[in-house]
Amino acid sequence: MPFVRFDTLRAGPERLAALGRAVHDALTETIGIPPDDRFQVLADHDGTNGTLRHDDYLGVHRDEGIAYIAITLRSGRTPARKQALYRRIAELAQAYAGTEPRNVFVVLTENESADWSLGEGTAQYLDSAVRLGPVAVPDAPRPSGAQDGK
């Protein structure tokens, strides 16, 4: 159950919606999020009443096309799975929204089942009927010709 927040600068409603689709598709493809598990806040700043700041940190040249994407989700994914997610978000953001991969800034924040209330004032993931247990997602597909490293 990820909660995703997007912040863009003068992206407009179509690009913002395309970024939302890109991230949701990447989450379902790479870490097994159910297709109907979409909770997103999409905020576009006008540069006057709200804006975004960025630099060329770690040698990545960003510009006003930047999209900040903050994903909060339950813990349990491997670093490899997270890398696959970042890569797929960048690919789909470019394909769907025309956002250059250098402008796709993603941060994941993990938490536990007790940290979620999906409505009704309860922590549904703590209910044994809803508990999904540890995050169990099959390994991401490997590129053809990959070896097990034995």
N, C-alpha and C positions, 0 to 999 in steps of 0.2 A: 504494500500500500504506500507507494511513494506520494509525497506532496511536492509539487514542483512550482517554483516561482521563476518567472522570466522578467528580466528588465532589459529594455531596448531603448534606443534613442531615435525618435522619428521613424520607426519602422513601418507604421501604418497597420491597419487591422488585418490585411491579407498576409503580410509577411509574418506578423505575430502569430496568427492562426497556423501558418505553415510551420513555424518553429515549434508550436505546441504539438502538431501532428508528428513532426520529426522526432522529438524527444519521446513521445509516447510509443511510437513504432520501435524506436531503439530500445526502450525499456522492455517491451514485450518480446522482442527478438533476442536480446542478449542476456537478460536476467529473469525471463519467465514471468513478467508481470501479467496478470489476466487482462484481456482486452477491455473489459468494462471497469477497470480500476484506474480511472483518470480523475485526478484532483490537481488542478492547475490554477495559478494566478498569473495572468499575463498583463504586464504593466509596460506601457509605452510612454516614455518621457519626452516632453516637447523641447527641452533644451533651455527653457526659460523658467517655468515653475518647478521643474525637476530635470536633472541631467545625470550623466554618467561620467566618471573619471577613469582614466586608464593610462598606463605608460607601456613602455616596451620591455617590461620585466622578463628576464630569462631569454632575451633576444627575440621575442615574438612581437612583431610590429602590428599593433592593433590600431583601428581607426574608428570613426563614428558608426561603422557597421557592427560594432561589438554587440554581442548578446550574452548577458550574464544569466546563467542557468543554475539555480540552487535546488538541489534535490535532497529531500529528507526521506529516509527509508529505514526499515528495520535492518539491523546488522546481520552479517553472515555471508556476504559475498567475498570471494577471493580477490586479491589484487589483479589477477589475470582477467577475471570477469569484469571488474571495474574498468580496466584498460579497454576491453572489447566494447563496453558501453560508451566510453568517451569517443573512441574511434567511430562507432556507428552513429552517434549523435552528430559528430562533425560531418560525416558523409551525407547523412540525410538532411541536415541543415543546409548544406550546399545544394543538394538536389531539389529539395522542396521550397526553400526560401531564398536561395541565392546568397546565403551567408557564407563568406569565405571561412574555411576551417581555422585560420589564424584568429578569427574574431569570435570563436565559440569558446567561451570561458565557463567551465563547469566545476561546481563544487558539490561534493556529497557530504551529507551529515547523517551519521547512523545513530539509531537509538534502539530501545527495546520495546517489547510488546506493551508494557505498562504505560508507555509514553503516548499512546494513541487513544483518542475517543472519537469515534466516527459518528457521533450523534447520540441522542437520548441520555446524555450525561453518564455514560458507562464506558469502561475500557473493554471493548468487545474482544480484543485479542486475548484477554485474560480468561474469558468464558471458555470452558472446555469444549463447548459445542462449536465455537468459532476458531479456537486456537489452531493455528496452522503449523505450530512446531517450528523447529529450526528451518531456516531458509534452505530448501533443497532444490537446486536447479541443475539440470544436466550440464556437463561441460560444453563450452562453446565449440562449434565446429572448428576443426583444424584445417589449415590450408592443405590442398592436395600435395602429397609428397612429404608431409611432416612425419617425423619419426618419434617414437616414444622416448628417446633419449636413454635407452637401456645400455 
